Amino acid sequence: MFSIYILTYNDEIDIAACIESAMLSDDIIVVDSLSSDRTVEIAQSYPVRVIPHRFESHGRQRTWMLQEVPTKHEWVYILESDERMTPELFNECLEAMKSSEYIGYYVAERVMFLGSWIRRSTQYPRYQMRLFHKEKVWFSDYGHTEREECLGPTSFLKETYPHYTCSKGLSRWLEKHNRYSTDEATETVKQLESGSVNWKDLFFGKSEVERRRALKDFSLRLPFRPLIRFVYMYIILGGWLDGRSGFAWCTLQAFYEYLIVLKTWEIRNMPVPQSSPANTAPVEVKETPISSPVATED
């Protein structure tokens, strides 16, 4: 058996279905980032542990969770509230744990958007580290998300999980990606100034994860990134085959890329406000005596 962490923040719409999908495990821990809606109340109605912790970043939240929140089992699975565990994936996880060859496994997501599976323009199968030995993996920040650090070999599972990326409505999606674009712009500036492209992984990477991360570092250096992203997703990857939902998804992703481009320019070009030196004496303003009680306009 393995324990399941569920990460939440203002997820009253998703949390019940997420917990119910995870009830195959006998140890479920909800790590909540101080939600202000009914997320905690709903979670506490299930036989799960609810642990509040102020959110700092995706990488720090995961690492804190792994280090500070005890689990019943050595192996853990990370589930976000808009994702679901499936019986097929759960059983494959149990089988994978029997092997001592690997310390963690990547699992591919199925992005669900506007009621459809966006199969093509999401670079499916797109893998995330989900099942692993708790003492062998931790996370660091990268852009708006995180990257895993693994103390040992990893592998990939065949089963996938659904990710309802717009389950809380389009307004919430836009609000969230506005925040994400700020983090991505900061990471972009960092990569452009001190990072590099791993050309070996870009063309000969052993896994989808290595190739995708190298492609992202390469794409940061391209001109007309929003347009290129739309053409790449909608035409080259075949997003047009995903119908109306696919067109909407590719358009939003191009808009998201444009936000990153604009905020990157803003970080690199906007002047930084200068504070006055602490030891600068204040300028004395002398008032001119008013000879008449009647005010006059300049």
C-alpha positions in Angstrom: 0.0 0.0 0.0 1.0 3.6 -0.5 -0.1 6.9 1.1 -1.7 9.7 -0.9 -1.1 13.4 -0.4 -3.8 15.7 -1.8 -2.8 19.4 -2.3 -5.6 21.9 -2.0 -6.3 25.6 -2.0 -9.9 26.9 -2.3 -11.0 23.7 -4.0 -14.5 23.2 -2.6 -15.7 22.2 -6.1 -13.1 19.5 -6.6 -12.1 18.2 -3.2 -15.0 15.7 -2.6 -14.5 13.9 -5.9 -10.8 13.9 -5.5 -10.9 12.3 -2.1 -13.4 9.7 -3.2 -11.2 8.7 -6.1 -8.3 8.2 -3.6 -10.2 6.2 -1.1 -8.6 3.0 -2.4 -5.7 3.9 -0.1 -5.9 3.5 3.6 -3.8 6.7 4.3 -4.9 10.0 2.7 -3.5 13.3 3.8 -5.0 16.6 2.6 -2.4 19.4 2.7 -4.3 22.6 2.5 -2.8 26.0 1.8 -5.1 27.9 4.2 -8.2 27.9 2.0 -10.9 30.5 2.7 -13.8 28.5 1.2 -15.4 25.2 2.3 -12.5 23.0 1.2 -11.4 22.0 4.8 -14.9 21.6 6.0 -15.7 19.2 3.1 -12.4 17.3 3.5 -13.0 16.8 7.3 -16.2 15.0 6.5 -14.1 12.1 5.1 -11.8 9.7 7.0 -8.7 11.7 6.0 -6.1 13.8 7.8 -6.2 17.6 7.0 -3.0 19.5 7.6 -2.9 23.3 7.1 0.2 25.0 5.8 0.8 28.4 4.3 1.7 28.1 0.6 5.1 29.6 -0.4 5.7 27.9 -3.7 5.0 24.5 -5.4 8.5 23.1 -4.7 8.7 24.3 -1.1 5.1 23.1 -0.3 5.9 19.6 -1.6 9.3 19.4 0.1 7.8 20.6 3.4 5.0 18.1 3.1 7.4 15.2 2.5 9.7 16.2 5.4 7.2 17.3 8.0 4.0 15.3 7.5 4.3 11.6 8.5 2.7 8.9 6.5 1.7 5.3 7.2 3.6 4.0 4.2 7.1 4.6 2.7 5.7 5.0 -0.8 3.6 8.0 -1.5 1.5 9.4 -4.4 0.9 13.2 -5.0 -2.5 14.1 -6.2 -3.8 17.6 -6.8 -7.4 18.5 -6.1 -8.4 18.8 -9.8 -6.9 15.4 -10.6 -8.3 11.9 -10.0 -6.9 8.6 -9.1 -8.3 5.7 -11.1 -8.6 2.0 -10.1 -6.4 1.0 -13.0 -3.7 3.5 -12.1 -3.9 2.5 -8.4 -3.4 -1.2 -9.2 -0.5 -0.5 -11.5 1.1 1.6 -8.7 0.8 -1.4 -6.3 2.5 -3.6 -8.9 5.3 -1.1 -9.6 6.1 -0.8 -5.9 7.0 -4.5 -5.7 10.1 -3.9 -7.7 13.3 -2.6 -5.9 14.8 -1.4 -9.2 13.2 2.1 -9.1 12.6 4.7 -6.5 9.9 6.6 -8.3 7.6 6.6 -11.3 6.3 9.2 -13.7 2.6 9.2 -14.6 1.1 10.9 -17.7 -1.9 13.3 -17.3 -5.0 13.5 -19.6 -5.9 17.2 -19.7 -9.7 17.6 -19.6 -10.8 21.0 -20.9 -14.4 22.2 -21.8 -15.6 18.6 -21.4 -13.1 17.1 -23.8 -9.7 15.3 -23.6 -7.1 17.5 -25.2 -5.0 14.7 -26.4 -2.9 16.1 -29.1 -1.9 19.7 -28.3 -0.9 18.9 -24.7 2.1 16.9 -25.9 0.4 13.7 -24.6 1.8 11.6 -23.0 3.2 14.4 -20.7 4.7 12.9 -17.5 4.8 14.1 -14.0 6.6 12.6 -11.0 3.7 11.1 -8.9 4.6 7.8 -7.2 7.9 7.5 -5.3 9.7 6.4 -2.2 9.2 9.2 0.3 12.9 9.4 1.4 14.3 9.4 -2.1 12.6 12.4 -3.8 12.3 16.1 -3.1 11.3 19.1 -5.1 12.8 22.5 -6.1 11.1 25.5 -7.7 11.2 26.1 -11.5 9.0 28.9 -12.9 5.5 28.6 -11.5 5.8 24.9 -10.9 8.5 22.5 -9.5 11.1 20.0 -10.6 11.9 16.8 -8.8 15.3 15.7 -7.5 15.6 11.9 -7.3 18.2 9.8 -5.4 18.0 6.8 -7.7 16.6 5.5 -11.0 13.1 6.2 -12.1 10.6 4.7 -14.6 7.2 5.3 -16.2 3.8 3.9 -15.6 1.4 3.1 -18.5 -1.9 4.1 -16.9 -2.8 7.8 -16.8 -4.9 10.2 -14.6 -7.5 12.8 -15.6 -6.6 16.4 -14.9 -9.7 18.7 -15.0 -7.7 21.8 -15.5 -10.6 24.2 -15.9 -13.0 22.6 -13.4 -13.4 25.8 -11.4 -14.3 27.9 -14.4 -12.5 30.0 -17.0 -12.2 33.1 -14.7 -10.3 31.0 -12.1 -8.1 29.6 -14.9 -7.2 33.1 -16.1 -6.6 34.4 -12.6 -4.3 31.4 -11.9 -2.3 31.7 -15.2 -1.9 35.5 -14.6 0.0 34.6 -11.4 1.8 31.8 -13.2 3.0 34.1 -15.9 4.7 36.3 -13.4 6.7 33.3 -12.0 7.5 32.1 -15.5 8.7 35.6 -16.5 11.1 35.7 -13.6 12.4 32.2 -14.5 12.8 33.2 -18.1 15.0 36.2 -17.2 17.1 33.9 -15.0 17.5 31.3 -17.8 18.3 33.9 -20.5 21.0 35.5 -18.3 22.6 32.4 -16.8 21.0 29.3 -18.2 21.7 27.2 -21.4 20.0 24.7 -23.7 20.8 21.1 -23.3 21.1 20.2 -27.0 21.8 16.5 -26.3 18.6 16.1 -24.3 16.7 18.2 -26.9 17.5 15.8 -29.8 18.5 12.6 -28.0 16.9 12.7 -24.6 16.1 9.3 -23.2 12.7 10.2 -21.9 9.8 12.6 -22.7 10.6 14.5 -19.5 14.2 15.3 -20.6 13.2 16.3 -24.2 10.3 18.4 -23.0 12.4 20.4 -20.5 15.2 21.0 -23.0 12.5 22.1 -25.5 11.2 24.6 -23.0 14.7 26.1 -22.4 15.2 26.3 -26.2 11.8 28.0 -26.7 12.6 30.8 -24.3 15.2 32.0 -26.8 12.9 32.1 -29.8 11.3 35.3 -31.3 7.5 35.5 -31.8 7.0 32.8 -29.1 3.2 33.2 -28.8 2.7 32.7 -32.5 5.2 29.8 -32.7 3.5 28.1 -29.7 0.1 28.4 -31.4 1.3 27.0 -34.7 3.3 24.2 -32.9 0.3 23.2 -30.8 -2.6 23.7 -33.2 -1.0 22.6 -36.5 2.2 20.5 -35.8 0.9 18.6 -32.8 -2.6 18.4 -34.3 -4.6 20.5 -31.9 -7.1 21.1 -34.8 -8.1 17.4 -34.4 -9.3 18.2 -30.8 -12.2 20.2 -32.2 -13.5 23.4 -30.6 -12.0 22.6 -27.3 -8.6 22.1 -28.9 -8.8 25.5 -30.6 -9.7 27.2 -27.4 -6.9 25.5 -25.5 -4.3 26.4 -28.1 -5.5 30.1 -28.1 -5.4 30.3 -24.3 -1.9 28.8 -24.3 -0.7 31.3 -26.9 -2.2 34.1 -24.8 -0.5 32.8 -21.7 2.9 32.7 -23.6 2.3 36.3 -24.6 1.8 37.3 -21.0 5.1 35.7 -20.1 6.8 37.6 -23.0 5.3 41.0 -21.9 6.2 40.4 -18.2 9.7 39.3 -19.1 10.2 42.6 -21.0 8.7 44.5 -18.0 11.2 42.9 -15.6 14.2 43.7 -17.8 13.2 47.2 -18.9 11.0 48.9 -16.4 12.9 51.2 -14.0 13.3 50.0 -10.4 11.9 52.5 -7.9 14.7 54.2 -6.0 14.2 54.7 -2.2 15.6 57.9 -0.6 18.8 57.4 1.4 18.1 57.1 5.1 20.6 59.8 6.0 19.2 62.4 3.6 17.9 65.4 5.5 14.4 66.4 4.7 13.9 69.5 2.7 12.6 72.4 4.7 9.6 74.1 3.1 9.0 77.6 4.2 5.4 78.9 4.2 4.7 82.3 2.8 2.6 84.5 5.0 -0.9 85.1 3.7 -1.8 88.8 4.0 -5.4 88.3 3.0 -8.0 85.9 4.5 -9.4 85.3 1.0 -7.9 82.4 -0.9 -6.9 82.9 -4.5 -6.4 80.3 -7.3 -3.1 80.0 -9.1 
